Amino acid sequence: MSQAPDAATRWKDALASWAIPDWILAQAPDDPWALPVALFESRQLQITPSHRRALEALAAGGTVLDVGAGRCAMSLPLRPPAQRIVAVDSAPAMLENSPADVTVLGRWPDVAPQAGRASVVVCGHVLYNVGELTPFITALNDAATRRVVIEVTRSHPRNRPLERALWRHFWNLERPEGPGWEDALAVMRESGIDPSVELWESEQRGGFSSLEELVSWMRQTVCLDRARDDEVRAIVLQHVVERDGLWRLSPEPRALATLWWDVFQ
């Protein structure tokens, strides 16, 4: 009898199932996995359960390390009491004009030595991009002197009704659903870390200033060229919502999970 794969292997295999078939990828004019900066821009940073968990462990003058920082939505609301924010991201565009005090370009955990250690390490919406999750989590733990706080969507961020509809319409392709936050939790526990968990909801983050920006990104996501924009727009309009001058990916709230643990020296 073959042995069931461990949690880390199950996580890696589930992420691998999201690979776009080569015959479709060969027709893509642009990188379908690229994320627009607009998706990470927060017009109004609010304190979330993730921020509150970080603030509990952050003393005045402390340092925050934001891994996969984007536009620092996870770390900016922590200043003050944080005096210094170090932002790590693998995308140069995310670090341009960054509000962080220090920026480190590169992939985690490869750049962990350059980033150094911090009182609190935060990591928002990155795990679903990480196939080798155990060393990633271990490096987060090693970089913190007090606490690690991770925020993820409860299911894979590409598991949206809009994107599933687009893939089905244009390519007759059914996309995967997993992994989810519970799978990440299993990997953490397998590596000897047992986080606390808080499940919560929020409105959709970021947004696009025009419908055409959103259509352009969705078209890119499903490997199409501009000639299909009218078809893409028709499907997009069935799923998105305009609110406060921004076009958002869904009218439904985001289902989120915050996972955190204290680091004992």
N, C-alpha and C positions, 0 to 999 in steps of 0.2 A: 504494500500500500504506500503510495507516494505521500510525502509529508506536505501538509497545507502550507502555502507561502506565508512568511511572516508579515507583520503589518507594514513594514517599510517596503517590501516587495509588492504587496497588494497596492499600496499607494502609487508606486512607480509605474506599475502596469496600468492602473486606472488612468493616470495622466497620459501615458503613451497611447491609449486608445483614442485620444483627441487628435492625433496626427491626421492631417488632411491627406487624402489619397494622392499619390504622386501624379496621377493623370489629371487631377484637378489643379494641383499646385503648379504644374507646368504651364497652365494657362493664366496664372495670376499675374496681372500687370504690376502689382505692388505687394509688399509684405503683408499677408493677412493677419499676422499676429501683432503688428505695430499698434500701439495705443496712442491716441491723440492727447496732447497735454491738456486740452479743454476738459477732458474727463476727470482730471485731477485738480482742476482749479476750484477752490472753495471760495465763494463770494462772501460767506459768513461762517466763520469757524465757531462751532458750538461745542460745548463740553459734552462728551459722550461717556458711556460707561467705561470705555477703554481709557479715556483721559483720566477719569476719576481713579481708576486703579493705579495708574502711573503716578498721579499726584499723591496718593497715599504713601508712596515710598520715596518721594522726592523732597529733599531738604533744600532750603534756600541756598542758592549758589551752586547747586548740583549740575551735572552734565547729563544730557540726554543723547543717546545714540539712536538715530532713526534709520533703520535698515530697509532699503527699498522705499526711500523717502518720498519720491515723487515731488510734490510741492509742499511737503512737510505738514500735511494735515494732521498727522499723528502727533507731531512734536510741538508745533507752534503754540497751541493752547496751553502748553506746559511752561511757557515763559511769560512772567515769573510763575513759580519760584526758580525754574531752571535759569542758569546764567549762560549756559553754552549748549548749542545744538550742533551735533555732527551728523551730516546727512550723507548716506551711502546710496548710490543708485548706479545701475549699469547703463542707463540711457543719458547721454550728454544733454539732450534737450530738457530733461527734468531738472538738471542742476544749473541750467543757465538762469542767472538772476535769482538764484535760490535765496530764500530768507534765512537759511542756516548760517551759523558762524563759520563752519568748516565744511567743505564738501569733499567727498572721496568718490572718484569715478571707478567703477568696477563691480564685479560680481561677488556677492557674499557666498561662502566664507573666504574666498581668495584674498579679499582686501581687508580682512579682519585685523591683521597686524598694523596696517596704515590707519585704520579707524580708531584703534586703541580701546580702552575700557571706559565705561560710564556708569553712573549710579543706576540709571534706569535705561534699559534697551527696549525700544518699541519697534514693532514691525507690522505694518498694516497692508493687507491685501497683496501678499507676496507668495504665500505658501503654494498656491496653485500653479506657480511658475517653477517650482522646485521639484525635480525628480528625485534627487538624492536628499531626502528630507532629514535623515538622522544627523549627518555632519552639519547641516544648516542649523538645526535646532541646538546642537551641542555648542556650536560657535556663538550663538546668541547667548546661551547660558554662561559661557566662559567670558563673554565681554561685559557682563553685568556684575556690579558689586552689590546691588540690592534687589532688583526685580526685573523680570522680563514680562512684557505685555504684548500679546499678539492679537490682531483683529483680522477676521476673515468673514466672507459671506458663508452662510451655512451650506450652500451648494456651490458647485463650480461656477465662476462668474460668467462663463460663456453658455451656461445652461439657462438661457432666457427664451421665452416663447417667441420673441421676435426673431432671434437668430435661428432657432429651430425651424421656424416657418420659412425663412429665406433659404436655408440649406435644402429643405424638402422641395420647395418650389423650383429652384433653379437646377439642382443637381440630383434630386430624388435620393437624398442622403439623410439618414437618421443619425443624429449626433448622440454621443454618450451622455450620461447624467452624472456619474460620479467622477472623482471622489468627493466627499463632503467633510464637514468639520469633525465629525466623529471618527473618520478615518485618520485625520491628522492627530487627533487626541490619542488614538491607539498607537501611533508611531512614537509619540512623546512618552507614553507610559512604557512602551517597550524599551526605550532608551534610558529609563530610570527617572523620568520627570513626570510628576502627577499634578497637572495644573488644576487650578480652580476654573470654573466655567460660568459665564453669564450669557444668556441668550436674550437678544433684544432686537428691536426694529427701528428703522429710521427712514426718512424720505430718501429718494434717489439722490446720489451725490453728483456734484458737478452739473454739467449740462452743456448744450450747444446753443450758440447765439442765433443760429439759423437752422431751418429744416434741411437746407442743402448740405451743411456741414455734417449733419447726422447721416443723411443719405449717402454722402461720399464715404464716410467711415464704414457704414454697413456694406456698401458695395465692395469696398476693399476687403472687408472681413470675409466675404464669401467668394473672393477670387474672380470678380467680374470687372469689365471695363466700363467706361462712361456711357457706352451705347445702351446699357441696361438700366440707366438711372430712373427712367419713368416707371419701369416695372418694380424696381426696388422701392421707390417712393410710395407706390400704391400699397405695398405690404407694410412698410414702415408706419404709414398713417393709421393702420389698424391697431397698432400696439403702443405708440408713443403718446406723450402728453406735453402740452405747452403750459408752463406755469412760471409766473414772475419773469417773463421774457426769455425763458430758457426752454429748449426742447430736451426732454428727459426720456430715458430708454423705456420706462415703464411707469404706469400710474400706480402700481402696487408698491408698498413699502419694501425696503430691503430687509431681508432676514439675516441677522448678523450674529456672530459669536465672538466673545472676548475670552481669551485664555491667558491666565497669568500665574506666575509662581515666584516665590522669593528665593534668592540665591544665598546660601549659607557658606560663609568663608571658613 
